[in-house]
Amino acid sequence: MAMKVCVYGAGAIGGLLAVRLARAGNQVSVVAVGRTLQAIRDNGIQIYSHGEGVSADITVSDDTTSLGPQDLVIIAVKGPALHSIAPHLPPLLGPNTVVMTAMNGVPWWFFHGHGGELAERSLRSVDPDGIIGANIPVERVVGCIVKLSCRLRQPGQVEHVGGNALTIGEPDNSNSPRVRALGERLSAAGFQVDVTLSLQQEIWLKLLGNMTHNPISALTGATLDRILDDPLAREFTVKIMREAIAVGQKLGYTCDQTPENRNAEARTLGAFKTSMLQDVEAGKAIELDSLMVAFKEIATMVRVETPFADALLGLARVKAQVLGLYP
C-alpha cells in the first residue's frame, strides 16, 4: 500500500528522497518556499545521476495545513531552519505519523532513550527554548544518517554525486516494527538501507568528519582535497577527531576507524565542496550549532577538555558572524 509522504525541505537531499519515494509508488508532497516553491510548481523536481535525469509527480506547497496528516514526514532542512519550521509541523502529524530526521549533526532528541546519567537530557545548543521538542514529539522520531552526496544545481534540480546509503534507527535503539517497515520502504525506493541498533553511535561517527572538514572548509574556502593535502591542516583535523573520539568513549561509543583512515576515505572525494562551504558561498546560515556547539555542550557534560575543537569553533563562529551567517 502506498504511503502518504511529506518531505519538508526541497534542497538536494530532500529532492532526491522525494523523487525516489514518488517513483516507488508513494503519494509524495514537498514543503518549499520562495524560488524553490515556484521552480517546483513550474517544472517539478529533476534528479540527475550519471548524466541521466528523472522526475516524478510531486505536490508542492508552502502551507502544511493544505497537505494534512501524513504517514511519513521527512525533515530535510539545514539545522538553522529547524527552529522556524517546527511550529508548522503539527498539521502534518496524524495519530501514527513517523517523523524521519535526515539532517547533519547532533539532533535535539539525541539523549532520548540513550540510557545512563545523560538519559533524556535536552541540548540547549540545538533547541534552546524547547520549541522544536514541543512541536515534534520525540516518540514519533526515527533518525536517519545520510551517507550519500548531492548538490543543488538550481532550485528543483538535484545532481546525485555519489553514494546511496541511508542508516536509520530508533532513538531508543529498539528493533521496532515501524523502523523495519520504513527500511523496506526506503529500500524499495532504491536506497541501500541499514537499520541500526546503535543510532547515537552512528551519528557520532559521522560527526567526526562533519565537525572538522566542514568548518575548516568554511574558514578557508578550500575544497576537501586541498585541506587534506596540507600536512598541518590534516594534522589539525586528526587532533579534533581524537578529541571527539574521547568524548564518544565517555558516552559508551566505540570507534573502529582511526582519524587517519577517516581522512584517507574523505580524500577519495577529490575536489569536494562540503555542505558548509556551499552554504557560505550561497550566503546561507551555517550549521555550527548542531555540528560544533552541541559537541562542546556534550564535552562539557562528560568533563572532557577539547582545546582543538574549541579553537576551530571560535574561528568558524567569528568568520560566520563577519559574513552575517551566524547570530
C-alpha positions as CSV (number, residue, x, y, z in Angstrom):
1,M,0.0,0.0,0.0
2,A,1.3,3.4,-1.0
3,M,2.4,5.8,1.8
4,K,1.5,9.4,2.1
5,V,4.8,11.2,2.5
6,C,5.7,14.8,3.0
7,V,9.3,16.0,2.6
8,Y,9.9,19.2,4.5
9,G,12.8,20.9,2.7
10,A,13.3,20.5,-1.1
11,G,17.0,21.0,-1.3
12,A,19.5,18.4,-2.6
13,I,18.8,15.6,-0.1
14,G,15.1,16.4,0.2
15,G,14.6,16.5,-3.5
16,L,16.4,13.1,-4.0
17,L,14.3,11.5,-1.3
18,A,11.0,12.9,-2.7
19,V,11.6,11.8,-6.2
20,R,12.8,8.3,-5.4
21,L,9.8,7.7,-3.0
22,A,7.4,9.1,-5.5
23,R,8.8,6.9,-8.3
24,A,8.4,3.9,-5.9
25,G,4.6,4.5,-5.9
26,N,4.1,6.7,-2.9
27,Q,2.0,9.8,-2.7
28,V,4.6,12.5,-2.1
29,S,4.5,16.2,-1.4
30,V,7.2,18.7,-0.5
31,V,7.1,21.9,1.5
32,A,9.1,24.7,-0.1
33,V,9.2,28.5,-0.1
34,G,10.4,31.3,-2.4
35,R,12.3,30.4,-5.6
36,T,12.3,26.7,-4.8
37,L,8.5,26.7,-4.5
38,Q,8.0,28.4,-7.8
39,A,10.6,26.3,-9.6
40,I,8.9,23.1,-8.5
41,R,5.5,24.4,-9.3
42,D,6.7,25.2,-12.8
43,N,9.0,22.3,-13.6
44,G,8.8,19.7,-10.8
45,I,12.0,18.2,-9.3
46,Q,14.6,16.7,-11.6
47,I,17.3,14.3,-10.3
48,Y,20.5,13.9,-12.4
49,S,22.7,10.9,-11.9
50,H,25.5,9.7,-14.2
51,G,24.2,12.0,-16.9
52,E,20.6,10.8,-16.8
53,G,17.7,12.8,-15.5
54,V,14.5,11.5,-13.9
55,S,11.5,13.3,-12.3
56,A,8.2,12.4,-10.6
57,D,4.7,13.7,-9.9
58,I,5.1,15.6,-6.7
59,T,2.7,18.1,-5.0
60,V,4.4,21.2,-3.6
61,S,3.1,23.7,-1.1
62,D,4.2,26.3,1.4
63,D,1.3,25.6,3.6
64,T,1.3,22.4,5.7
65,T,-2.4,22.8,6.6
66,S,-3.2,22.2,2.9
67,L,-1.4,18.9,2.9
68,G,-2.9,17.3,6.0
69,P,-1.8,14.4,8.1
70,Q,0.9,12.1,6.6
71,D,2.1,8.5,7.1
72,L,5.7,9.8,7.0
73,V,7.2,13.2,7.4
74,I,10.9,13.6,6.4
75,I,12.7,16.7,7.7
76,A,15.4,17.6,5.3
77,V,16.2,21.2,6.1
78,K,19.5,22.5,7.4
79,G,19.9,22.8,11.2
80,P,19.4,26.6,11.4
81,A,16.0,26.4,9.7
82,L,14.6,23.8,12.1
83,H,13.6,26.2,14.9
84,S,11.5,28.3,12.5
85,I,9.8,25.4,10.7
86,A,9.0,23.3,13.8
87,P,5.7,25.2,14.6
88,H,4.5,24.3,11.1
89,L,4.9,20.5,11.5
90,P,1.8,19.7,13.7
91,P,-0.8,19.8,10.8
92,L,1.2,17.0,9.1
93,L,1.0,14.7,12.1
94,G,-1.7,12.2,12.4
95,P,-2.1,9.5,15.1
96,N,0.6,7.2,13.7
97,T,2.8,9.6,11.7
98,V,6.5,8.8,11.7
99,V,9.0,11.8,11.5
100,M,12.3,10.9,10.0
101,T,15.1,13.4,10.5
102,A,17.6,13.4,7.6
103,M,19.9,16.1,8.9
104,N,23.6,16.6,9.8
105,G,24.9,16.8,13.3
106,V,23.6,16.2,16.8
107,P,19.8,16.3,16.9
108,W,17.6,17.7,19.7
109,W,16.4,14.2,20.6
110,F,20.0,12.8,20.9
111,F,19.7,11.6,24.6
112,H,16.1,10.3,24.3
113,G,16.3,6.6,25.2
114,H,20.1,6.9,25.5
115,G,20.4,5.5,29.0
116,G,23.0,6.4,31.6
117,E,23.3,9.6,33.6
118,L,22.6,11.7,30.5
119,A,19.3,10.0,29.6
120,E,16.6,12.4,28.4
121,R,18.9,15.4,28.8
122,S,18.0,18.3,26.4
123,L,20.6,20.1,24.3
124,R,20.3,23.9,24.7
125,S,22.6,24.4,21.8
126,V,20.2,22.7,19.4
127,D,16.8,23.5,21.0
128,P,17.4,26.4,23.4
129,D,13.8,27.3,24.1
130,G,12.2,23.8,23.6
131,I,10.2,24.9,20.5
132,I,11.4,22.0,18.4
133,G,10.7,19.4,21.0
134,A,7.3,20.9,21.8
135,N,6.2,20.7,18.1
136,I,7.8,17.4,17.1
137,P,7.1,14.7,19.8
138,V,10.3,12.6,20.2
139,E,8.1,9.5,20.3
140,R,7.4,10.0,16.6
141,V,11.1,10.3,15.6
142,V,13.2,7.9,13.6
143,G,16.7,9.0,12.9
144,C,18.3,8.9,9.5
145,I,22.0,9.3,8.7
146,V,22.6,10.2,5.1
147,K,25.6,8.6,3.5
148,L,25.4,10.0,0.0
149,S,26.4,13.2,-1.7
150,C,24.1,15.5,-3.7
151,R,24.3,19.1,-4.8
152,L,21.7,21.6,-5.9
153,R,22.3,22.8,-9.5
154,Q,19.5,25.3,-9.1
155,P,16.1,25.2,-7.3
156,G,14.3,21.9,-8.3
157,Q,17.4,20.4,-10.0
158,V,19.5,18.0,-8.0
159,E,22.7,16.3,-9.0
160,H,23.4,12.9,-7.3
161,V,27.2,13.0,-6.9
162,G,27.8,9.6,-5.2
163,G,26.9,7.1,-2.6
164,N,23.5,5.6,-2.0
165,A,23.3,4.6,1.7
166,L,20.9,5.6,4.5
167,T,21.3,4.4,8.1
168,I,18.1,4.6,10.1
169,G,17.2,3.7,13.7
170,E,15.1,4.3,16.7
171,P,16.4,6.8,19.3
172,D,16.0,4.1,22.0
173,N,17.9,1.7,19.7
174,S,15.0,-0.8,19.6
175,N,14.3,-3.1,16.6
176,S,10.8,-1.8,16.2
177,P,8.3,-2.9,13.5
178,R,8.0,0.7,12.3
179,V,11.7,1.2,11.7
180,R,11.9,-2.2,9.9
181,A,8.9,-1.2,7.7
182,L,10.4,2.2,7.0
183,G,13.7,0.5,6.0
184,E,11.7,-1.7,3.5
185,R,10.0,1.4,2.0
186,L,13.3,3.2,1.5
187,S,14.9,0.1,0.1
188,A,12.1,-0.1,-2.4
189,A,12.8,3.5,-3.4
190,G,16.3,2.4,-4.4
191,F,18.4,3.2,-1.4
192,Q,20.9,0.9,0.4
193,V,19.4,0.9,3.9
194,D,20.9,-0.2,7.1
195,V,18.7,-0.4,10.3
196,T,21.0,0.2,13.2
197,L,20.5,-0.7,16.9
198,S,23.2,1.9,17.9
199,L,21.8,5.1,16.3
200,Q,23.6,7.6,18.5
201,Q,26.9,5.9,18.0
202,E,26.4,6.1,14.2
203,I,25.6,9.8,14.5
204,W,28.7,10.4,16.5
205,L,30.9,8.5,13.9
206,K,29.6,10.7,11.1
207,L,30.1,13.8,13.3
208,L,33.9,13.1,13.3
209,G,34.2,14.3,9.7
210,N,31.5,16.8,9.7
211,M,32.7,18.8,12.7
212,T,36.2,19.1,11.2
213,H,36.1,19.2,7.4
214,N,33.0,21.4,7.2
215,P,34.2,24.3,9.5
216,I,37.7,24.3,8.1
217,S,36.3,24.5,4.5
218,A,34.1,27.4,5.6
219,L,37.0,29.2,7.1
220,T,39.4,28.7,4.2
221,G,37.1,28.4,1.2
222,A,39.1,25.3,0.2
223,T,37.8,22.0,-1.2
224,L,38.5,18.8,0.7
225,D,41.5,17.8,-1.3
226,R,43.3,21.0,-0.6
227,I,42.6,20.8,3.1
228,L,43.7,17.2,3.5
229,D,46.8,17.6,1.2
230,D,48.2,20.2,3.6
231,P,50.1,18.3,6.4
232,L,49.4,20.9,9.1
233,A,45.7,21.2,8.2
234,R,45.4,17.4,8.1
235,E,47.0,17.0,11.5
236,F,44.7,19.6,12.9
237,T,41.7,17.5,11.8
238,V,43.3,14.5,13.4
239,K,43.6,16.2,16.7
240,I,40.0,17.3,16.7
241,M,38.8,13.9,15.7
242,R,40.8,12.4,18.6
243,E,39.0,14.7,21.0
244,A,35.7,13.7,19.5
245,I,36.6,10.0,20.0
246,A,37.5,10.7,23.6
247,V,34.1,12.3,24.2
248,G,32.4,9.5,22.5
249,Q,34.1,6.9,24.7
250,K,32.7,8.7,27.7
251,L,29.3,8.2,26.2
252,G,30.0,4.5,25.6
253,Y,30.7,4.6,21.9
254,T,33.4,2.6,20.2
255,C,35.2,3.8,17.1
256,D,36.7,1.3,14.7
257,Q,38.1,3.9,12.4
258,T,41.2,6.0,13.0
259,P,41.2,9.7,12.2
260,E,43.9,9.0,9.6
261,N,41.7,6.4,7.9
262,R,38.7,8.8,8.0
263,N,40.8,11.4,6.3
264,A,42.0,9.0,3.7
265,E,38.5,8.0,2.9
266,A,37.4,11.6,2.6
267,R,40.4,12.4,0.3
268,T,39.0,10.0,-2.3
269,L,36.2,12.5,-2.9
270,G,38.7,14.8,-4.6
271,A,37.9,18.5,-5.0
272,F,34.7,18.2,-3.0
273,K,32.9,21.2,-1.5
274,T,31.5,20.4,1.9
275,S,27.9,21.4,2.6
276,M,29.1,24.2,4.9
277,L,31.3,25.7,2.2
278,Q,28.4,25.6,-0.2
279,D,26.3,27.4,2.3
280,V,29.0,30.1,2.8
281,E,29.2,30.6,-1.0
282,A,25.4,30.9,-1.2
283,G,25.2,33.3,1.7
284,K,23.2,30.9,3.8
285,A,23.2,30.4,7.6
286,I,25.7,27.7,8.5
287,E,25.2,24.6,10.7
288,L,27.6,25.4,13.6
289,D,25.1,24.6,16.4
290,S,24.4,21.0,15.5
291,L,27.9,20.2,14.4
292,M,30.1,22.1,16.9
293,V,28.3,23.9,19.6
294,A,26.4,20.7,20.5
295,F,29.7,18.8,20.6
296,K,31.1,21.5,23.0
297,E,28.0,21.2,25.2
298,I,28.3,17.4,25.4
299,A,32.0,17.5,26.0
300,T,31.3,19.8,29.0
301,M,28.7,17.4,30.3
302,V,31.2,14.5,30.3
303,R,34.1,16.7,31.5
304,V,36.4,16.2,28.6
305,E,38.6,19.1,27.5
306,T,38.6,19.8,23.8
307,P,41.1,22.7,23.1
308,F,41.5,21.9,19.3
309,A,37.7,21.7,18.7
310,D,37.2,24.8,20.8
311,A,39.7,26.7,18.7
312,L,38.0,25.7,15.4
313,L,34.6,26.6,16.8
314,G,35.8,30.0,17.9
315,L,37.4,30.8,14.5
316,A,34.5,29.4,12.5
317,R,32.0,31.3,14.6
318,V,33.8,34.6,14.1
319,K,34.1,34.0,10.4
320,A,30.4,33.3,10.1
321,Q,29.5,36.3,12.2
322,V,31.6,38.6,10.0
323,L,29.8,37.2,6.9
324,G,26.4,37.6,8.6
325,L,25.8,33.8,8.5
326,Y,25.6,33.1,12.3
327,P,24.0,35.1,15.1
